[in-house]
Amino acid sequence: MNALSNKSFSLYFYSNTISLFGLWIQKIGVGWLTWEITESTFWTSFVTLALMAPAGVLGPFFAVFAENWNMRVASIILKILMFLIGILIWFLQYLDQHTLLTLASLSILQGLLSACYHPVRLVFVSIVVPKNLLSSAVGLNSASFNGSRVVGPAFAGGLIAFFNLEATFLVAALTYVPLIPVLIYMPLRKRIKEKGSQGNFFYRFLEGGKFAIRTPIILKGLFIVFISAFFVRGMLEIQPTIAGEILKQGSFGLSLITTTAGIGALLASIWIGFRNNKSKIETKLVSMLMLGLVISCIIGLISEVYTMAVFFTIVGFTTTAVGIGTQTIIQLEVEEVYRARVLTWWSSISFGSLTVGGIILGFVGEYIPLSNALLVMPIVGYLIFKLILYYKFQNNLFNRS
């Protein structure tokens, strides 16, 4: 049975997806405004990725605390604060008072709130639906997040191209509103907590990492998502810089490449959705990763906007397939009492890797043509993948078909 047949989960799923779209719309808008103000690849990358960095660095620590939080109260408070930050970003744009400092500061603050909310979001779905619907709910929740992080920028590109940044920031802020009453009134199941875990912070923190390392399929999933996030997804996070520096395009070019990447992500979400068991997902992860690396390398050779848009569609597809696939597998392998800790290790590796990868691209782009950096990055990724695959996993990752 599909989890969307459950009324509570259905309301949560749709309203939460809308709010996630807003987060990514805001990220692209802030990144594009930073490019307009500075025309610096480094600062544009830094501000854009400031939204991801706290989740990558602090995620596991927040996850340990989150296991003992009241999930309803935590969700409501965090979403209200994220809404208020969004309104402040819009208001400063309305007054035409944004500077590099305001953009960087507000992005970091929003990133900290997102880092707090991420482990809450990962656990929350397990107390919305009954156990027999959990597998379906986990898959849909993963698809919602991983799809929104590429589809959201597509909406942002369209809003910037057809309206302006003020309208973009207002829409982004308002997307948080529908979820708040749903969180307040929806019924929740009683949550299982690990007994005797209070006060032993570092034990619980390390236990999540140990559980991931001891479980082969989880360790392999983390390895796959690291390579994809660092060497492929980092490129998607600096699309405003690519549109401005390589394509020499304004908001139209940004809109086109973000939209096509979003289409690829949507197709990947649908494709993964039809693979209704874990083994069917496992067998496709390596091929999706390899395709993403190859296409990313080719993008470094392209400077024509329509051709690049086609290749961004494929990159959006492969990165989303890897993201949804690995997260779904890990979710299904983890016991409920470990879920926040282990899954936040996954998100930390994912977000931390794409953050560092994107910042490296931005930094290198200050000194050499960005197209050269885009060309070299996936080649290095492929070589590292092959080395670790051979020495750590003896060329045996997942069964392939």
C-alpha positions as CSV (number, residue, x, y, z in Angstrom):
1,M,0.0,0.0,0.0
2,N,1.3,3.5,-0.8
3,A,1.9,5.8,2.1
4,L,0.0,8.6,0.4
5,S,-3.2,6.7,1.2
6,N,-2.6,7.8,4.8
7,K,-4.2,11.2,5.2
8,S,-1.8,12.5,7.8
9,F,1.3,11.5,5.7
10,S,-0.3,12.9,2.5
11,L,-0.8,16.3,4.1
12,Y,2.7,16.3,5.6
13,F,4.3,15.1,2.3
14,Y,2.8,17.8,0.1
15,S,3.2,20.7,2.5
16,N,6.8,19.6,3.4
17,T,7.7,19.2,-0.2
18,I,6.5,22.8,-0.9
19,S,8.6,24.1,2.0
20,L,11.7,22.2,0.7
21,F,11.2,23.8,-2.7
22,G,11.3,27.2,-1.0
23,L,14.6,26.4,0.7
24,W,16.3,25.7,-2.7
25,I,14.5,28.6,-4.4
26,Q,16.0,30.9,-1.8
27,K,19.5,29.3,-2.2
28,I,19.6,29.9,-6.0
29,G,18.2,33.5,-5.6
30,V,20.8,34.4,-3.0
31,G,23.5,32.8,-5.2
32,W,22.4,34.8,-8.2
33,L,22.3,38.1,-6.3
34,T,25.8,37.4,-4.9
35,W,27.0,36.9,-8.5
36,E,25.4,40.2,-9.5
37,I,27.0,42.1,-6.6
38,T,30.5,40.5,-6.7
39,E,31.0,38.7,-10.0
40,S,33.3,36.4,-8.0
41,T,33.2,32.7,-8.5
42,F,34.5,32.1,-5.0
43,W,32.1,34.3,-3.1
44,T,29.1,33.1,-5.1
45,S,30.1,29.5,-4.4
46,F,30.7,30.4,-0.7
47,V,27.3,32.1,-0.1
48,T,25.4,29.5,-2.1
49,L,27.0,26.6,-0.3
50,A,26.7,28.2,3.1
51,L,23.2,26.7,3.2
52,M,24.7,23.2,3.0
53,A,27.9,23.5,5.0
54,P,26.3,23.5,8.6
55,A,24.4,20.3,7.8
56,G,27.7,18.7,6.6
57,V,29.8,19.8,9.6
58,L,27.3,19.9,12.5
59,G,24.7,17.4,11.3
60,P,25.8,14.4,13.3
61,F,26.0,16.5,16.5
62,F,22.5,17.9,16.0
63,A,21.3,14.4,15.3
64,V,22.3,13.1,18.8
65,F,20.4,15.9,20.5
66,A,17.4,15.5,18.1
67,E,16.8,11.9,19.2
68,N,15.5,13.2,22.5
69,W,13.6,16.2,21.2
70,N,9.8,16.5,20.9
71,M,9.6,16.1,17.1
72,R,6.4,18.1,16.7
73,V,7.6,21.1,18.8
74,A,11.1,21.1,17.2
75,S,9.6,21.0,13.7
76,I,7.2,23.9,14.4
77,I,9.9,26.1,16.0
78,L,12.5,25.5,13.3
79,K,10.1,26.1,10.4
80,I,8.8,29.3,11.9
81,L,12.4,30.5,12.3
82,M,13.3,29.6,8.8
83,F,10.2,31.5,7.6
84,L,11.3,34.6,9.5
85,I,14.8,34.4,7.9
86,G,13.2,34.1,4.5
87,I,11.0,37.2,5.2
88,L,14.1,39.1,6.3
89,I,16.0,38.2,3.0
90,W,12.9,39.4,1.0
91,F,12.6,42.6,3.0
92,L,16.2,43.6,2.5
93,Q,15.9,43.0,-1.2
94,Y,12.7,45.1,-1.2
95,L,14.7,47.9,0.4
96,D,17.6,47.2,-2.0
97,Q,20.0,46.9,1.0
98,H,21.6,43.6,0.5
99,T,25.4,43.3,0.6
100,L,27.8,40.4,0.5
101,L,27.8,40.5,4.3
102,T,24.0,40.3,4.7
103,L,23.8,37.5,2.1
104,A,26.6,35.4,3.7
105,S,25.3,35.9,7.2
106,L,21.7,35.1,6.5
107,S,22.7,32.1,4.4
108,I,24.8,30.7,7.2
109,L,22.0,31.3,9.7
110,Q,19.5,29.6,7.5
111,G,22.0,26.8,7.0
112,L,22.3,26.3,10.8
113,L,18.5,26.0,11.1
114,S,18.4,23.6,8.2
115,A,21.1,21.5,9.9
116,C,19.0,21.3,13.0
117,Y,15.9,20.4,11.0
118,H,17.5,17.7,8.9
119,P,17.7,15.0,11.5
120,V,14.2,16.0,12.7
121,R,12.8,15.5,9.2
122,L,14.5,12.2,8.8
123,V,13.0,10.8,12.0
124,F,9.6,12.6,11.7
125,V,8.3,10.4,8.9
126,S,8.6,7.3,11.1
127,I,6.1,8.7,13.6
128,V,3.6,9.8,11.0
129,V,2.7,6.5,9.4
130,P,2.1,3.0,10.8
131,K,4.9,0.5,10.4
132,N,3.4,-1.3,7.4
133,L,3.6,1.9,5.4
134,L,7.1,3.0,6.6
135,S,9.0,1.6,3.6
136,S,6.7,3.5,1.2
137,A,6.9,6.7,3.4
138,V,10.7,6.5,3.6
139,G,11.0,6.3,-0.2
140,L,8.6,9.1,-0.8
141,N,10.3,11.3,1.9
142,S,13.7,10.6,0.3
143,A,12.3,11.4,-3.2
144,S,10.7,14.6,-1.8
145,F,14.0,15.9,-0.4
146,N,16.3,14.8,-3.2
147,G,13.9,15.8,-5.9
148,S,13.3,19.2,-4.4
149,R,17.0,20.1,-4.1
150,V,17.2,20.0,-7.9
151,V,13.6,20.8,-8.9
152,G,13.5,23.8,-6.5
153,P,16.3,25.6,-8.3
154,A,14.4,25.1,-11.6
155,F,11.5,27.1,-10.1
156,A,14.0,29.7,-8.9
157,G,15.5,30.1,-12.4
158,G,12.0,30.6,-13.8
159,L,11.0,33.1,-11.2
160,I,14.2,35.1,-11.6
161,A,13.9,35.1,-15.4
162,F,10.2,36.1,-15.6
163,F,9.8,38.2,-12.5
164,N,12.7,39.4,-10.3
165,L,14.7,38.6,-7.2
166,E,12.2,40.4,-4.9
167,A,9.4,38.1,-6.1
168,T,11.7,35.1,-5.9
169,F,12.5,35.7,-2.2
170,L,8.9,36.4,-1.3
171,V,7.7,33.1,-2.9
172,A,10.6,31.2,-1.1
173,A,9.5,32.6,2.3
174,L,5.8,31.9,1.8
175,T,6.4,28.2,0.9
176,Y,7.1,27.6,4.6
177,V,3.6,28.6,5.7
178,P,1.5,25.6,4.6
179,L,3.5,23.1,6.6
180,I,3.2,24.9,10.0
181,P,-0.6,24.2,10.7
182,V,-0.1,20.6,9.4
183,L,2.7,20.1,12.0
184,I,0.5,21.6,14.7
185,Y,-2.6,19.5,14.2
186,M,-1.6,16.2,12.6
187,P,-1.8,13.1,14.8
188,L,1.5,11.3,15.5
189,R,2.5,7.8,16.7
190,K,4.4,7.3,20.0
191,R,8.1,7.3,19.2
192,I,10.5,4.6,20.4
193,K,13.6,6.0,22.1
194,E,16.8,4.2,23.1
195,K,16.8,3.6,26.9
196,G,19.6,4.9,29.0
197,S,21.0,7.1,26.3
198,Q,20.4,10.5,27.9
199,G,23.6,12.4,28.9
200,N,26.0,10.1,27.0
201,F,26.5,12.5,24.1
202,F,29.8,11.2,22.6
203,Y,28.9,7.6,23.0
204,R,25.7,8.1,21.0
205,F,27.5,10.3,18.5
206,L,30.2,7.7,17.8
207,E,27.7,4.8,17.9
208,G,25.9,6.1,14.8
209,G,29.2,6.2,12.9
210,K,30.2,2.7,14.1
211,F,26.8,1.3,13.1
212,A,27.3,2.7,9.6
213,I,30.8,1.3,9.2
214,R,29.9,-2.1,10.6
215,T,27.0,-2.5,8.1
216,P,28.5,-3.2,4.7
217,I,25.6,-2.0,2.6
218,I,25.4,1.3,4.5
219,L,29.2,1.8,4.2
220,K,29.0,1.2,0.4
221,G,26.1,3.6,0.1
222,L,28.1,6.3,1.9
223,F,31.0,5.7,-0.4
224,I,28.8,6.1,-3.5
225,V,27.1,9.2,-2.3
226,F,30.5,10.8,-1.3
227,I,31.9,10.4,-4.9
228,S,28.7,11.6,-6.5
229,A,28.3,14.6,-4.1
230,F,31.9,15.8,-4.2
231,F,32.8,15.3,-7.9
232,V,29.4,15.8,-9.6
233,R,26.8,17.5,-7.4
234,G,29.1,20.3,-6.4
235,M,28.8,21.5,-10.0
236,L,25.0,21.8,-9.6
237,E,25.4,23.9,-6.5
238,I,27.3,26.6,-8.4
239,Q,24.9,27.0,-11.4
240,P,24.7,30.8,-11.0
241,T,28.4,31.0,-11.5
242,I,28.3,28.7,-14.5
243,A,25.5,30.7,-16.1
244,G,27.4,34.0,-15.5
245,E,31.0,33.0,-16.3
246,I,30.9,30.1,-18.8
247,L,27.7,30.7,-20.6
248,K,27.8,34.6,-20.4
249,Q,24.1,34.5,-19.9
250,G,21.8,36.4,-17.6
251,S,18.8,35.1,-15.8
252,F,17.6,33.3,-19.0
253,G,20.7,31.0,-19.0
254,L,20.3,30.4,-15.2
255,S,16.6,29.6,-15.7
256,L,17.3,27.1,-18.5
257,I,20.1,25.1,-16.8
258,T,18.3,24.9,-13.5
259,T,15.0,23.9,-15.1
260,T,16.5,21.2,-17.2
261,A,18.4,19.8,-14.2
262,G,15.1,19.9,-12.3
263,I,13.4,17.9,-15.1
264,G,16.2,15.3,-14.8
265,A,15.7,15.1,-11.1
266,L,11.9,14.6,-11.5
267,L,12.4,11.8,-14.0
268,A,14.9,10.1,-11.6
269,S,12.4,10.3,-8.7
270,I,9.7,8.6,-10.9
271,W,12.2,6.0,-12.1
272,I,13.3,5.1,-8.6
273,G,9.7,5.0,-7.5
274,F,9.0,2.2,-9.9
275,R,11.8,0.1,-8.4
276,N,9.8,-1.2,-5.5
277,N,12.5,-3.2,-3.8
278,K,15.9,-2.6,-2.5
279,S,17.9,-4.9,-4.7
280,K,16.6,-3.2,-7.9
281,I,17.9,0.1,-6.6
282,E,21.3,-1.3,-5.5
283,T,22.1,-2.7,-9.0
284,K,21.8,0.7,-10.7
285,L,23.8,2.9,-8.3
286,V,27.2,2.3,-9.8
287,S,26.0,2.8,-13.4
288,M,24.3,6.1,-12.4
289,L,27.5,7.3,-10.7
290,M,29.6,6.5,-13.7
291,L,27.2,8.2,-16.1
292,G,27.2,11.3,-13.9
293,L,31.0,11.5,-13.9
294,V,31.2,11.1,-17.7
295,I,28.5,13.8,-18.4
296,S,30.1,16.2,-15.8
297,C,33.4,15.9,-17.7
298,I,31.7,16.7,-21.0
299,I,30.0,19.8,-19.5
300,G,33.5,21.2,-19.0
301,L,33.9,21.3,-22.8
302,I,30.6,23.1,-23.5
303,S,29.9,26.8,-23.7
304,E,26.6,26.8,-25.6
305,V,23.6,27.2,-23.4
306,Y,21.1,24.8,-25.1
307,T,23.7,22.0,-25.3
308,M,24.7,22.4,-21.7
309,A,21.0,22.4,-20.7
310,V,20.6,18.9,-22.3
311,F,23.6,17.6,-20.3
312,F,22.4,19.2,-17.1
313,T,19.2,17.1,-17.5
314,I,21.3,14.0,-17.4
315,V,23.3,15.2,-14.4
316,G,20.1,16.1,-12.5
317,F,18.9,12.5,-13.2
318,T,22.0,10.7,-12.1
319,T,22.7,12.7,-9.0
320,T,19.1,12.4,-7.8
321,A,19.0,8.7,-8.5
322,V,22.1,8.2,-6.4
323,G,20.8,10.5,-3.7
324,I,17.4,8.9,-3.4
325,G,18.7,5.3,-3.9
326,T,21.4,5.5,-1.2
327,Q,19.2,7.2,1.3
328,T,16.3,4.8,0.8
329,I,18.6,1.8,1.2
330,I,20.2,3.2,4.4
331,Q,16.8,4.2,5.8
332,L,15.5,0.6,5.4
333,E,18.6,-0.9,6.9
334,V,18.6,1.2,10.1
335,E,16.8,0.4,13.3
336,E,14.5,3.2,14.6
337,V,16.6,4.0,17.6
338,Y,19.6,4.6,15.4
339,R,17.8,6.3,12.6
340,A,18.6,10.0,13.3
341,R,22.3,9.3,14.0
342,V,23.0,7.1,11.0
343,L,21.0,9.0,8.5
344,T,22.6,12.2,9.6
345,W,26.0,10.7,8.9
346,W,24.7,10.1,5.4
347,S,23.5,13.7,5.1
348,S,26.8,15.0,6.5
349,I,28.8,13.1,3.9
350,S,26.4,14.2,1.2
351,F,26.2,17.9,2.1
352,G,29.7,18.2,3.4
353,S,31.1,16.7,0.2
354,L,29.1,18.8,-2.2
355,T,29.9,21.9,-0.1
356,V,33.6,21.3,-0.3
357,G,33.5,20.2,-3.9
358,G,31.5,23.4,-4.9
359,I,33.8,25.7,-2.9
360,I,36.9,24.1,-4.5
361,L,35.4,24.7,-7.9
362,G,34.7,28.3,-7.0
363,F,38.1,28.8,-5.5
364,V,39.9,27.3,-8.5
365,G,37.7,29.3,-10.8
366,E,39.2,32.5,-9.4
367,Y,42.6,31.5,-10.9
368,I,41.9,29.3,-14.0
369,P,38.9,29.1,-16.3
370,L,36.0,27.5,-14.5
371,S,35.5,25.2,-17.6
372,N,38.9,23.7,-17.0
373,A,38.0,22.9,-13.3
374,L,34.7,21.3,-14.4
375,L,36.7,19.1,-16.8
376,V,39.3,17.9,-14.3
377,M,37.0,17.4,-11.3
378,P,35.1,14.3,-12.5
379,I,38.3,12.7,-13.9
380,V,39.9,12.9,-10.4
381,G,36.6,11.5,-9.0
382,Y,36.7,8.5,-11.3
383,L,40.3,7.7,-10.4
384,I,39.6,8.0,-6.6
385,F,36.5,5.8,-7.1
386,K,38.5,3.1,-8.8
387,L,41.3,3.2,-6.2
388,I,39.0,2.9,-3.2
389,L,36.8,0.3,-5.0
390,Y,39.9,-1.9,-5.6
391,Y,41.7,-1.5,-2.3
392,K,38.7,-1.3,0.1
393,F,35.9,-3.2,-1.6
394,Q,37.9,-5.6,-3.8
395,N,36.0,-4.5,-6.9
396,N,32.8,-5.8,-5.3
397,L,30.3,-3.0,-4.5
398,F,26.8,-4.1,-5.5
399,N,25.6,-6.9,-7.7
400,R,25.1,-5.4,-11.1
401,S,22.7,-6.4,-13.9
